[in-house]
Amino acid sequence: MWEKDVYELYKQHKKDCSWDNLTIAELEEQADQEFREREHWKYIFALEDKSAIVCEAIPPFFFIIDEINRAELSRVFGELMYCLEYRGPWEGLAETQYASLSNDETGMLKVSDGEYRFFIPHNVYIIGTMNNIDRSVESFDFALRRRFRWERVNPSKEVLKNYLDNELKRWPELAEWWESLNNMIAKQDLLGKDYCIGHAYLMQLEKFDENWNWKKVRQVIWDNSIQPLLEEYLRGTGEQGEDIKTKCKEAFFTTIAK
């Protein structure tokens, strides 16, 4: 809404606006009282440093899309493929297939009578998660790939340990066995580090009876979560797969000396 307001303000005054370099002081020169009193602008104009850049002062917003690769993204995003790369109303205005249905209440930005356009603001961030061993990643549209920054997120022993020690406050040994299991998985030619078990599998234990000892908890986790997952990974690999499952089980069930 900030960029939309500024775009309309400068268009009204028939002046050019450099959004990346616009300062609060420069904006104050153009803004009237009605503009300043809009709720989402109040704290911007209340800042003491008037040399601050407006786009750096406004808050970020995040869309988090889990398992983003599960959909046919070129169809899901559609015109947003353009808007993801060219942000804001100055460069990124796009006419969507629903533009003809827009009105003053539903349309994002009115450029002329009866014509509405859509854009993605610079302060909107889209975070997509995926499992890179999923086959659907192979069909991930390259045009969309280059519009994202890619970052590998490995399973974190520290996150799991903090959960077991400070939140769950029981069965802390699970973090060590889990790490031992993943070390074994990473060594296997048929698996490797991409197939390591995520810490989330051991972070939903509140439903377990707190009176269970760690041996029972470990067995339930193996039977219900880890073993079925390994069987899926190793389906059709025959004796070699069975040997890997045995090694993984031994790693997970090895008693760690205290």
C-alpha positions in Angstrom: 0.0 0.0 0.0 3.0 2.3 0.6 4.2 2.1 -3.0 0.7 2.5 -4.3 0.2 5.7 -2.3 3.5 7.2 -3.4 2.9 6.2 -7.1 -0.5 7.9 -7.1 0.8 11.0 -5.2 3.6 11.6 -7.6 1.4 10.9 -10.6 -1.1 13.5 -9.3 1.7 16.0 -9.1 3.1 14.9 -12.5 6.5 14.3 -11.0 9.0 11.4 -11.3 9.8 9.3 -8.3 12.8 7.3 -7.5 11.4 4.8 -5.0 14.8 3.3 -4.1 16.2 6.7 -3.1 13.1 8.5 -1.9 13.7 10.0 1.6 11.1 10.8 4.2 11.9 14.5 3.8 11.3 14.5 0.1 8.0 12.7 0.6 6.9 15.2 3.2 7.3 18.0 0.7 4.7 16.3 -1.6 2.3 14.8 1.0 -0.7 16.7 2.1 -2.4 16.3 5.5 -4.8 13.6 4.4 -1.8 11.6 3.1 0.1 12.0 6.4 -2.8 10.9 8.5 -3.2 7.5 6.8 -2.6 4.9 9.5 0.2 3.1 7.7 2.1 6.3 7.2 1.9 7.8 10.7 4.9 6.0 12.1 7.0 6.8 9.0 6.5 10.5 9.3 7.1 10.2 13.1 10.6 9.0 12.6 13.2 11.6 13.6 15.7 10.8 10.8 14.1 12.5 7.9 17.0 11.5 5.6 16.0 7.9 6.0 15.0 6.1 2.8 11.2 5.3 2.8 11.6 1.9 1.3 14.0 0.9 4.1 11.6 2.3 6.8 8.5 0.3 5.8 8.1 -3.2 7.3 8.6 -6.4 5.3 5.8 -8.9 4.7 6.4 -12.6 4.0 4.5 -15.3 2.1 5.7 -18.7 3.1 4.7 -21.5 0.6 5.4 -25.0 1.9 6.2 -27.7 -0.6 6.2 -25.1 -3.4 7.3 -27.6 -6.0 4.1 -29.7 -5.6 2.2 -27.4 -8.0 2.6 -26.6 -11.6 4.1 -23.2 -10.8 4.1 -21.7 -14.2 0.3 -22.0 -14.1 -0.1 -21.0 -10.4 2.0 -17.8 -10.7 0.9 -16.9 -14.2 1.4 -13.1 -14.7 3.2 -13.0 -11.4 6.2 -14.5 -13.2 6.7 -11.0 -14.6 5.8 -9.2 -11.3 8.3 -11.3 -9.3 11.2 -9.9 -11.4 10.0 -6.4 -12.0 8.7 -5.0 -8.7 6.6 -2.0 -7.9 4.1 0.1 -9.9 6.9 2.0 -11.8 8.3 -1.1 -13.6 6.1 -4.0 -12.6 2.6 -3.2 -13.5 0.8 -6.1 -15.1 -2.7 -6.7 -16.5 -4.0 -9.9 -15.1 -6.6 -12.2 -16.6 -9.0 -10.9 -13.9 -8.4 -7.2 -14.6 -11.8 -6.8 -16.2 -13.5 -7.9 -13.0 -11.8 -5.3 -10.9 -13.4 -2.2 -9.4 -12.4 0.6 -7.1 -12.8 -1.7 -4.1 -11.1 -4.8 -5.5 -8.6 -3.4 -8.0 -5.1 -2.8 -6.8 -4.1 0.2 -8.8 -6.3 2.2 -11.2 -4.3 3.6 -14.1 -7.2 5.0 -16.0 -11.0 4.8 -16.2 -12.0 1.2 -16.0 -8.4 0.0 -16.2 -6.7 -1.7 -13.2 -3.2 -3.1 -12.9 -1.5 -5.4 -10.4 2.0 -5.4 -9.0 4.1 -7.0 -6.3 5.6 -4.4 -3.8 9.3 -4.5 -3.1 8.7 -5.2 0.6 6.9 -8.5 -0.1 9.1 -11.6 0.2 8.0 -15.0 -1.0 9.7 -17.9 0.7 9.2 -21.4 -0.8 10.3 -24.6 0.8 10.9 -27.9 -0.9 12.5 -31.3 -0.5 15.2 -31.5 -3.2 14.9 -35.3 -3.4 11.3 -35.0 -4.6 11.0 -35.9 -8.3 8.8 -32.9 -8.9 11.8 -30.6 -8.5 13.1 -31.7 -11.9 10.1 -30.0 -13.6 10.6 -26.8 -11.7 10.4 -24.1 -14.4 13.8 -22.5 -15.0 12.1 -19.1 -15.6 10.9 -19.3 -12.0 14.2 -20.8 -10.6 16.1 -17.7 -11.6 13.7 -15.4 -9.8 14.5 -16.9 -6.4 17.7 -17.1 -4.3 18.4 -20.7 -3.4 19.6 -21.7 0.0 20.2 -25.2 1.4 18.8 -25.8 4.9 20.3 -28.8 6.6 18.8 -30.7 9.5 19.9 -29.0 12.7 21.0 -30.9 15.8 21.0 -27.6 17.7 17.3 -27.0 17.0 16.4 -30.5 18.0 18.5 -30.4 21.1 17.0 -27.0 22.2 13.5 -28.5 21.7 14.3 -31.6 23.7 16.1 -29.8 26.5 14.2 -26.6 26.9 10.7 -27.2 25.6 9.9 -30.9 25.9 12.4 -31.3 28.8 12.8 -35.1 28.4 14.5 -37.7 26.2 17.5 -35.5 25.2 19.4 -38.6 24.1 17.3 -38.7 20.9 19.4 -35.9 19.4 22.6 -38.0 19.6 20.9 -41.1 18.1 19.3 -39.0 15.4 22.7 -37.5 14.5 24.3 -41.0 14.4 21.5 -42.1 12.0 22.0 -39.2 9.6 25.8 -39.7 9.6 25.1 -43.3 8.5 22.6 -42.2 5.8 25.1 -39.6 4.4 27.7 -42.4 3.9 25.5 -44.6 1.8 25.9 -44.4 -2.0 22.2 -45.1 -2.6 21.2 -42.3 -0.2 23.7 -39.5 0.7 23.3 -36.3 2.6 20.2 -35.2 0.6 18.3 -38.1 2.3 19.1 -37.2 5.9 16.1 -37.3 8.2 14.8 -33.9 9.1 14.7 -32.8 12.8 10.9 -32.2 12.5 10.4 -36.0 12.7 11.5 -35.7 16.4 9.8 -32.5 17.3 6.2 -33.6 17.6 6.6 -35.6 20.8 4.2 -33.7 23.1 1.6 -36.4 22.4 3.8 -39.1 23.8 3.2 -40.3 27.4 5.8 -38.5 29.5 6.1 -41.6 31.6 7.6 -43.6 28.6 11.3 -44.3 28.9 13.6 -43.3 26.1 13.8 -46.8 24.8 10.1 -47.0 24.1 10.1 -43.5 22.6 13.0 -44.3 20.3 11.2 -47.6 19.2 7.9 -45.8 18.4 9.7 -43.1 16.4 11.6 -45.7 14.4 8.5 -47.9 13.7 6.1 -45.0 12.9 8.3 -42.5 11.1 11.9 -43.4 10.2 11.6 -47.0 9.1 8.6 -46.3 6.7 10.5 -43.4 5.2 13.7 -45.4 4.6 11.7 -48.2 3.0 10.2 -45.7 0.6 13.7 -44.3 -0.2 15.1 -47.8 -0.8 12.1 -49.4 -2.6 13.3 -51.8 -5.3 16.9 -51.8 -4.2 16.9 -55.5 -3.0 19.6 -56.8 -0.7 21.6 -53.6 -0.9 18.7 -51.7 0.4 18.0 -54.1 3.2 21.7 -53.9 4.2 21.4 -50.1 4.4 18.3 -50.2 6.5 20.1 -52.6 8.9 23.0 -50.2 9.2 20.7 -47.3 9.8 18.8 -49.1 12.4 22.0 -50.0 14.2 23.2 -46.4 14.1 19.9 -45.2 15.5 19.7 -47.8 18.3 23.4 -47.7 19.4 23.6 -46.9 23.1 25.7 -43.8 23.6 27.9 -43.9 26.6 27.3 -41.2 29.2 
